Amino acid sequence: MTRLARPGGSPPTPRSVDVARLAGVSQKTVSRVLNDEPYVSADMRRRVLDAAEELGYRRNQAARALASGRTRSIGVVTLGSALYGPASLLVGIERAVREVGYTLRVAATIEGDPGGIAGALASLLDQGVDGVVISEPIDEGVSLISVDVPVLVLGAPPNFAAPQVVTARVGARLLARAATEHLLELGHATVHHVAGPQRWYSTRDRLAGWREALRAHGADEPPVVEGDWSAASGYAAGRELAGDGTVTAVFAANDDMAIGLIRAQLEAGRRVPEDISVVGFDDIPVAAYVTPPLTTVRQPFDEVARQGLALLVHVIEKPDVELPPAADQPVELVVRASTAPPPPRPIPGRGRRAIPHAHGGPHGQPAGSEVPSTRP
């Protein structure tokens, strides 16, 4: 479309009356559509939105806030971290907020600052947000916080007094259980665990899922080795475990630690997966390209953010209407080449002989192939 401009000036700013004229409706109808009010036909709504897009019309947000009492903005409190999990969840939140037609305001916290969450919330509330997302993965020992807008809590326990508190969880416990059960079902007697820092809620969820799987299979629970999410801490854990030849399976609480652990095992002369199997958590982009390609579980960050934002927008816009039921999250295990059945026990008086796999990979696929498995 060609837009006319005043001589020597910028194109004229379109107004709601221009949208109404182009769409062939009244200004009142334009206002109803742009305010998402009911009782507007789908055809009329489409005509108004198409006309607004064609003209490049953007409603004045200050006027909209005065008219509706809402700013159509959502704030998110998140840990300022480059770690894959928190960063991926924030990206999912950003996408979901755009999809529901709101703007996003972000306030970051710093690990080890108990007052950071309250300060971040105060900053967002001062900006007039309609609701808040708490994507705070660490237990900072914060007492009850009171806010006057609806709150969506992702991952952390709901410790907020608000008009409405809704929750959405990634399902780390179920994913950890699936990772552990995969190793047990391959025939390993037990599964060792390299955990994340204990103050992280996700660490506790993954520990719980690991323990549930061991108990369900009647397997012994080995001592937990604690890491800090880094590959270096996984490497240190791998060196510690490499001295115990009875360790045949390890579930690491994230992929970075799993990769570091595999490096330590290989340096100690232990083959992966022939001597020891390793499962990670997250399915980071590099997981499919390390040697051997890493078996892991995949977190549905985008779907959790989308469902959570739908709940938050529901309680913002329809506070008196019952919440829709939450959908179950998929449990997705991605089987690659870092897991296999345990090595055969040596026969007394003979050395142990590795049994080669008939078709190259530990599961009868070419080495490094990926077999995604989705559990209900």
N, C-alpha and C positions, 0 to 999 in steps of 0.2 A: 504493500500500500504506500502511496506517495503522501507524505505529510506536508502540508503547507506551512511555510514559516513567514513570519513578519520580516519585511526588508531589514537586513542588518541585525536581526534578532534570532532568538531560538524559537522552535515550534511552540505554538500556544499549548498550554497545559489543558488536557481534556477535563471536562467536568461531568458530574453525574447526569446533568441535563443532556449532554452530548451522547452519553451511553443510552439514555432513555430514547432519544430521537432515533439513533441508529438501530436499536432493538425493536422500536415500535411499541414501547410500553410506557407507563407512567413513571415519574421519578420515585413514587412511593414503592412501586414494584422493584425498581433498581435497588432501593434501600433494603427491602425485605430480602432480596437475593443476597446482597453483599453482607447482610447481617445473619445469614443462615437461618432466617425465620421459616417456620412451617407454612403450609397452605399456599405454596407456589408450585405450579405444575412443573414437571421435569422439562417440558419443551420450553416454557417461558424462562426457566432458570438457565437452560443452555443458551438461549438467545441473548440473555443479559451478559452472561460470562463471556460468550464469544465476542460480543460488542465491546466489552471492557478490554479484552485482550487485544482486539484489533486497534483500538484507539490508544492503547498503552495507558489506560486509566488506572491510577492507584489511589485508593481512598486515603484521605488524611487520617493517620492513625490517632492523633490527639483528639480529633473530632469524634472518631469512632469510639474511643475510650470514654469520652464524656457522654456519648449517647447510650452506650450499652453497659457502662460500669466495668468493662473488661478491656484489657490491653491486647488480648490474643497473643500473649507471650508466656513462655514457660521457662523457668530457671532450672539449671541442673548444678548440683553440688557434686564435684568429682575430684578424685585424687589426681594431682598433677604428676602423672606417671607416663613413661614411654613403654611400660610393660604391655605385652600383647593383649592380655585380657581387658584391663581397664580402658586402654586406647581403643580397642575394637568395639567395646560396649558404647563408648562415647560417640563413635562414628555411627553406630546403629541408632542411637538416640537422636543425633542430628538429622538423619534421614527420616526417622519416624515423625519428628516434630514438623518437618517440612511437608510431609505427606498429609498431616491433619490440618495444615493451613495456619500454623502458629509460627512465631519467631522464637529463636532460642537465645537465652542469655546464660553464660557459663561463669561459675565461680569455682576456682580450683583451691584445694586444700593441700597441706604439706604433711607428710607422714611424721608422726611424733608431736603434733600440735593439737592437744585436746580441745582448744578453743577455736580451732579452725572451722569446724562445721557450723557453729553458732555464728561466727563472723561472716562466713559465706552466705548463710541464710539471711542474715540481716541485710547484706548488700543486695541480694536479689529482691527481698521484700521492699526495700527502698525504691527499687525500679518498677514496682507495681506489677509484678508477675501474677498471673492468674493461678498458677500451680507450680509445684516444685518437684523435681526428680532428685532423689538421693541415690547417687551411684558411688557410695563410699565403701570400699572393700575392707577397711581396717577397723578393728575394735579399739577405739581411742578412750574407752571408759567414759563416754559422754553420758551425762544424766539426761532425764526427760527434757526434751525441747518442745516448746509450745509455739505454734505458728497459726496464722489465721487464714491460710489457703489450703486447698487439698494437697496431699503429698503422695507421691509414688515412690516406694522403696524398692530398689533393685539389689537383691542379695543380702543386705544387712537386716537384722531383726527390726521390726517397726517400733522405734523408741520415740515416737512423736505424738504430741497432742495436737490434733488438727481437726477441721470440720469433717474431713474424710481421709483415711489412710488406706491406700491400696498397695498390694505387693505383687511383684513378678520375680521369679527366680530362674536362673539359668539351668538349674537342675544338676549342679556339680556332684551331688551325692549319688544320683542315679548313673551319671556318666562314669564316676570312679568305680562304682560297683560293676558296671559293664566291663570296664578295662580289666579289673581283677578277675572277674568270672571268665573272661576270655582266656587268661593264662591258666586258671584252674581247670577249665574244660579241655585244654591241650594236654593235661595230665601232670602238671607240676604239683608237687606235694603242698607247697605253700607259696606265697608271694610276698617279697619284701617291698617296703615302701619308702621312697624318698619324698618327704613332705616339704611344704613351703613353710614360711614363718607362722608361728602359732597365733599371732594376733590377727591374721587375715581370716575373714569369715570363710572364704573359699577353701583355705587349708583345712578348716574344721569339717566342712562338708565332704571334702575328698577323703579325709581320714575316716569319717563315718561310713562312707560308701565302701571303702576298702575293708573295714572291719566287718560290715554286714555280709559281704561276699565270703570272707574267710569263715565266719561263723556258720553261714548257711551251708557251706561245704565241709564243715567239721575240720577245717585246717588250722594248724597252729598259727598264732599271731607273733611274728618276729618283732624285735625292737625296731622302732621307727628311727630313721636317720633324717635329721632336719637340714634342709638347705635354705637358700634365700631367693629362689627363682632363677638364679643365674646359672649359666653353663659351668662356670668355675666351681660353684658349690656342688653341682652334679658330678663334676670330675672328682672332687674331693670325696664325695660319697662313694663313687665308683672305686676309688683306690682302697677305701675302707672295706667295701664288700668283696673286692677281688681276692682278699686273703682268706676267704671262706669258700672252699670248693663245694660246699653243700648248697650255696645260693644258685638257683637255676632260673629264677624269674623275679623281675623287679618292675613295679609300677611307680613311675615318677610323676609328681604332681604337676609338672608342666613339661613341654617339649624341650625347652632349653636345658633343663637339668637332665633329661633323658639323653640328650646328645652328648653332654659332658660326661655322663656316666658311661656311655658306650665307648667313648675315647679312652677312658681309664681302663676299661675291661680289655680292649684290644691291646693296649700297651702292656697289660699284665699277661698277655698270651691267651686270653679267653676269647673264643669266637662267638660272634653274635649272628644268628641265633643258635648255632649248633651246641654251644656250651651254656649259654645264658640268654634268656629272652627278655626284651625290654619293651614296655608300653609307655607312651607319653600321654600328654593331655593338652589340648587346644587345637591341634592340626595347624600349626603355623605354616606359612608358605614354603619354608625351606624343608619341612619334614619329609616331603616326598623325594628329596634330592640328596639327602645325606647317605652315607654308606654304613650299614644297609638302610634302605628307606624305612622310615619309622612308622610302626603301628601306633595308633593314637586314637583319641576320641575327639569329636568335633563339637564345639559349643555353638548353639544357634543364636548368636548375639543379635542379629537383625530381627529375628522373629520375636525374641523376648522383648526387645525395645518396642517393636510395633504393637505387640499385645498390651504391654504396660502402658504405652502412651494412649492407646484406645480406652483403657480403663480410666486413666487420669482425665482425659478430655470428657468422658462420660460424666464423671462426678463434678466437673467444672460446669458443664452446660446443662446437665439434667440431674441435679443433686437429689431430687425426690424420686427418681426412677431407679428401680432395682438394677444392680449390676448384672451384665450378661455373664454366663458361666465361662470360666477360663479354660482354654484349650490345653491339652497335654502337650508337652514339648517332646520332640523325637529324641531318642537316644541313638546316636550315630557312632558306631565303631568303624574305624577305617583300618582294615588289616593290610599291612604291607609285609616287608621281609625281615623285620626285627624280632618276630616271634615264631616259635616252632615247638613241637613236643620236647620234653626234657631229654637230655642225653641218656643213653642206656647205661645202667649201672655196670661197672666192671665185674667180670667173673673172677673170683679169687684165683690168684696164680697167673692171671693173664692181664695184659695191658688193655686199656679201654680202646675200642676201635669205633670211630665215628661211622655211622651208617649213612651213606650218601642218599640224598633224596632223588627219587626216580626221574623227576622232570625239572630239575634245576632249582626251583624255589622250595621253601619249607612247607608249602601247602599244595604242591603239585602245579604251581604256576611258574612262569619265567621269573627269575630273581628280580625283585624290585617292583613286581606288579602290584596293583592296588585292588583290593576287594572290599568295597564299602558294604557295611551291614547295618541296616537300620532296625533297632529293636523297638517294639511298641512301648 
